[in-house]
Structure formats: structure tokens, C-alpha cells
Amino acid sequence: MVSDLQDIINLARATYGAANEKHVILDYALEKDVYDENNNPSRLLSGERRFLYECYKRSFGTGEYSFKEYQKNVFYRYLVARTYFRSEMVQVNRIVGFSNFGDYESRKEYFVEDKKEYEYELVRLAVNASFQEQNIVSLEARICPALDSHTLAGKLNQKLECVGEDEIKEKMFFVLHFPKAKEKKYELYAPRDVVVRRKTEKYANAIVALLEKKDRINQYIRGIDACANEIGCRPEVFAQIYRYLLDYLVPGELGRQGVLMATYHAGEDFLDLVDGLRAIDEAMLFCNLHRGCRIGHALALGIDPSAYYQFKGNVLALPKQELLDDIAWLLVKQDEYRIGLNGKLKSILDQQFYDLFNEIYPTYNLKNSRCESVNYLEYYNSWRLRGDFPGSYLLDEEAFACSLNSIPLKRFSRYEFNDKVSNSIRKAEKYRKLYRMYHYDEHVRKEGAKRVLFKIPCGYAEAVREIQDRMIQMLVMEGIGIETNPSSNYLIGTIQKYEEHPILRFNGRKLRNTENNMSLQVSLNTDDQGVFDTSLENEFALMTAALRKAKTKDGQYIYDVEDIYAWIDYVRRMGITQVFSATSREADYLSRIK
């Protein structure tokens, strides 16, 4: 219906809209004097706002300008249609999951795509209104990169031109985010996610090419990000790009200094809590996130495992490959963190690991004269190689050994191997073979994609809870911040109340006693404020209201009002320190080279 609706809109604009020398007609209700003499960032909305005001006035007024009964009914129908239409553009349903949010997000540009006059006004509205209506000290604008530096520079400059005012430009900066995308089909002789890998490499090269130029727009580029649905597109896909860009020195007045900062959205949407925790671990291990970088959402790190599995009916459906990876990862982490699973649980997971491995990798021993067994630790070591460039593992043994010790001429190729993983693991043929099969074996790819039911065994939730605690401690020590988005997480995830949001587990100082090294740096954010119809101010207000209403089972208020406001201000100040400022980049660079 979009094209039919657009035809009606265009007809109404041409018939009733006021023409303008500088701009085409934007709206049938937007009068020329209202638009030309109005610098308010919300001027795009003023036509309909005025129309609604006049209709309300006539609905309740008297005299010759008042509405008759028929006109009131027509106006009521308009309001019903307007409300229904808005509910299709702003997420108001309670369907859990990222795909539902994706439907809303994809609609944002239906009516403005390829219409530069609207794009100009909408960017102006989004940025300027945020500064005008809220006490914001900086604004991080996230924009997809382009395939070449010239197009990217034009794209960023266009956004700046929409903003207009210099004092606002000084408070905003760009983070270039790479969209994740699930692999649509298996490609023979190509590694997993080859399409996204190729595209993001072009994006990364375009970013570096622009940073190499002395373009004024470079001062506004502060970081990178990976966004969109993470299921089916894991951090390994962006690992080489992240290492490449995070190690890049930005040209400055004093020579090459500072580094780009990074956010990686992980643990937001997952097939299992362990799956989400593993994604966070992969982002840290593969993408080389360092102090001052951030994890987006990280819900898997803070959601109560017992409540989550109960919500899921203690049964999960997920691909065999994901379940195999999750079980191996969990078994190694419980050893690493010295959690100590009970014997029965460990026996159950051990058996599931071997059953799944033999189903997915039955050809592992076909070319060997003797049968080799693979335990979960060996499989985990092959998993650690997933941050490397897959193509390197197609080389023969001699060429592979040479590539480990050589420095490629092409700068991007110097980051094919993850320096957080020892070469001793890469030199083991068993691990290399498993990694090759993971990417290139047709049976492994197809069998691993088949879904199975996983019944949560007794004690599993408790083990996950302990792993969460250890990972929180690790992130605290690494200096990694967490971007939290209450409304987004409430509408997309399984959180039933705002006071159940993991931010309180990430950092509850000022509200409750907290163990040492258990307070993450956190911030409150809006995520997509258009889809969720929210603002930064609103997110703070929602959390404040939720905490004030929080009660125990016997009806007693949990938090003292003064403590709530102390916590809110504490989170506000932490949010400011998370800003990717030029100062923070330089400080981080100096700390790393020391």
C-alpha cells in the first residue's frame, strides 16, 4: 500500500501545500509563512500540529467556525487512522525478539527514501531537537559507512549541513557502524559470512582512506560499531576489521596520534544465555576491545538465568553448531573460573558435546589411519582461532608457517591473525583442521545449521549465574563500559519490569552494598529513539519512577528516594565519561603505548 498512499500524499501536497522558492512542498498542511519564518527544529511537524489544534478548537467551539456533527465524526476518523498508522511506525506491541524490532526499524525510511528535502528536515529534527529539548552535552550519531572515501565524506558532510548551527556541531560526532546480516545461503569454497566479510572490508578501507586525507570531516569521526541482529552473524565476522581500525593511528596536529574507539553490540539477542555470553567473550577476544571501548546492551550478562529459563519453559531450540560451541565454551569457562560443576551436570554436558560433535563432524577422522578423539578443550582451542582470517587456513603447512612470521605489504592483511591467541595453537594441525572444517566442510555447515531441542539440565542456570559474575569482574578489570537501553530492552527482550533491568546488576552502587570489582561502568541510552518514541531524559525518568515504585513481596519500598537520585546522578556522570571524545582517545592511546 506504500506506493498508493504516497500518490495520495503527493496529490494533497500539490493541491494544498504552499510552494516555496528554496524548498519543494513538504506537507499539504504546512503553510509558507509557517515554514519560512520558523527556525524551530520541529518545524517539519508544525503543519499537522496546527491542523490538529484548529480541528480541536472547532470541535469544542461555538459559532460559525465550529464543527458540525458530521465534521466531528470525520475528524474522529482521522485521529483513529493517525493513531493506527503511528502504531505501525512506533513499536508498541509486546512481541519479544529482535526481528520484530527490525520490522519497525526498516519502515523508518519508507516515505522519505530518495527524497532529500525530507531527509534534510528529519536529520535536522533528530539532532537539533535533542539538544534544544534536553540537557545533552554530546550526541553520538551512528551512520553506516560507504564503499569509498569520497562517498563517505559526502555522506558525513551532508549530515553536518543538515544540523546547521556551529555550537551543535561542536557537541556531536560520528560513529561508523557496520550492519550485521545473517548468511542467506551456503557458498561452496567460501568461508562463512563471506558476503558481509567482503563488504565490511571495503567499508574499513574507505574509512582509513578518508582518515588519511586532511579532510575537515575527520575531526567528527570518533569510533566504529557493529549493529543490527546478532543471531547468525557473530563477532568473528568483524574481528579483522576491528583490529585493523582500532590499531590505526589518526593523523593529528602533533603527528599520528590517538585511536578510534569502538562499541560492539553483543549479548542483546541470543538463542541461549550462554550463547549471548559467548558473543560478549568473542567480541573481547576476537575484536581486541580495549579500555574505554563499550559493549552494547550485554543483556546476557545481567539477566537472571533461573527466571530466563523458566520463561523459556526450560527448553530451547537452536542450531546444532551453536549448541556445540556453547557447551564447549561453558565447560572450559567453568574450569577456567574454577566454578566446579556438579558431577551429574558435567557428565550430561560432556555426553551432549560428544554426540553433537560426532553428528556435525563425522568426517573428521576419514583421512586418518587411526581414530582421533576430540575433547571439549581441544574443540575450544579451535574455536579461539575464529578471530583469524579463514583464507589463511587453506594454505599448506609450509606456506602457513611462513605467513605467521611474515609482514604483508597490504596493511589490512597484517591483521589476519589475532595476536591475543598464541601461535602454538595455530601450529597444531588438529586445531587448524577443525577450523577449516568449520568454515569449508559442506556437511559441517549443513548439519550444524539443523535445529535441535536443548532441555536445560538441573544446575545449568546456577552455573550460568556464576559465569556471569566472573565475566562482570573481567570487564571491570578491562575497563569496558556497557551501553544500556531500558526501553529498547523492555520492548525487545524478556524483561517484564524496568526495575528488573540488568543495569542494576551491572552497577548498583548508591542503592545497595556491592562486592569489589563488581561495578561496571554503565550508561543510559535511547537506542533508536524514533522507533521507541523516547528520549534520553525519558529513559532516566522511567528508571527513576520504576525504582521509586519497586517493592518487596510484603509491600515495603526497596529503595530510599535519596539513594535513587544519587544513583541516577552517578549513572549520568558515568555516561559522560563514556563519550568518545578526542581527549579520551588520546588518553587511551598513551596508556596503551606505555
Secondary structure, DSSP 4 states (H G I P E B T S, - for coil): -HHHHHHHHHHHHHHHSPP-SSS----TT--HHHHHT---TTGGGHHHHHHHHHHHHHHH--STTSPPHHHHHHHHHHHHHHHHHHHTTS--S---SHHHHHHHHHTTTTTTTT-HHHHHHHHHHHHHHHHHHS--S-EEEEE---SSHHHHHHHHHHHHHHH--HHHHTTEEEEEEEEP----S--TTS-TTHHHHHHHHHHHHHHHHHHHS--GGGGGEEEEEEES--TT--GGGGHHHHHHHHTPEEEETTEEEEE-EEEEEESSS-SSHHHHHHHHHHHHHHH---TT-EEEE-GGGTS-HHHHHHHTTTEEEEEHHHHHHHHHHHHHHHHHTT----HHHHHHHHHHHHHHHHHH-TTTTTT-SSPPP--HHHHHHHHGGGGS-GGGGGS-HHHHHHHHH---SSGGGGGSS-TTS-HHHHT-HHHHHHHHHHHH-HHHHHHHTSEEEEE--TTHHHHHHHHHHHHHHHHHHHT-EEEE-HHHHHHHSS--SGGG-THHHH--TTTS---TT---EEEE--SSTTTTT--HHHHHHHHHHHHHH-B-TTS-B-S-HHHHHHHHHHHHHHHHHTS--HHHHHHHHHHHH-
